[in-house]
Amino acid sequence: MAMGTVWFVGAGPGDPDLITVKGRGLIERAGAILFAGSLVSEAATRWAPPGCEIADSKDMTLEQMSAWLIAQAARCATVVRLQTGDPGLYGALIELVQPLDAAGVPVQVVPGVSSAMASMAAAVESMTLPEVTQTVVLTRVEGRTPMPEGESLRELAAHHCTVCVFLSITLLGRVTSELRAAGWAEDAPMLVVHKASWPGEQQIVRGTLATIQALCREAKIVSQAMIVASPTLGARQWPTLAKSKLYDASFTHRFRRASAPAEEENPT
Ligand code: SAH
């Protein structure tokens, strides 16, 4: 008998409206859905068809999860594994795909809006700014999962680019000391967003390297939070800003001819 496909679907950061159209379509025709905890239960239950088998993976081991997915794929054409944000970021994606491969179950992945993007959107901040930073690091600090060699926050933050730190709000003290060790100033702006995009529950805390820990303690933020350190933070209030070359009148690109002589070839 032909096996159904297991779709790993990014549910987005929390707001059920932030799932992709493709992801929602798959939920609507799913025979079975395995969702990852409270973060994504709303989307699963809102759009699942009647009779759809729905399970929470919260109390399952990896082996139980893959056994469940394989059993469902033997029974129905469309099985959805719903994960927060994007499935490829801290989502145990490959650990789950390998047993499915071994069982001959076809697998597909639908990307999702990561909480890193949703957190910056919530605060109306840009990850990149011309002549400020053009690079983003998505990382975490060491908890039970060890960091590979060369990936300590101290080393990564030495680039002074935008740094989004996942899974680390309970280790905020370590995050700030690593940033200090990387040469960030005490008044470097920082942002913490709790439950980004969750209707009615989102909290945005702005501070500096010196103040962010106390501010988060005051706001009682101890889980589901994105920590961002970036030289772009607060740029909305800057009086002068280097403009993106893409919209510069002197810059010619594929869709528009320059109205003034070009000074530089590449957009920033
Ligand atoms: N795949 C997810 C990340 C899962 S790891 C993604 O792409 O977003 C879980 C971590 O993601 C949390 O510890 C927190 O740092 C972050 N996170 C998830 N949802 C969040 C939200 N709505 N707001 C802020 N941070 C969130």
Residues whose N, C-alpha, C, O or C-beta is under 5 A from the ligand:
A	BS01	SAH	P13 G14 T84 G85 D86 P87 L89 Y90 G91 S114 S115 A116 V165 F166 L167 S168 V193 H194 K195 A196 Q224 A225 M226
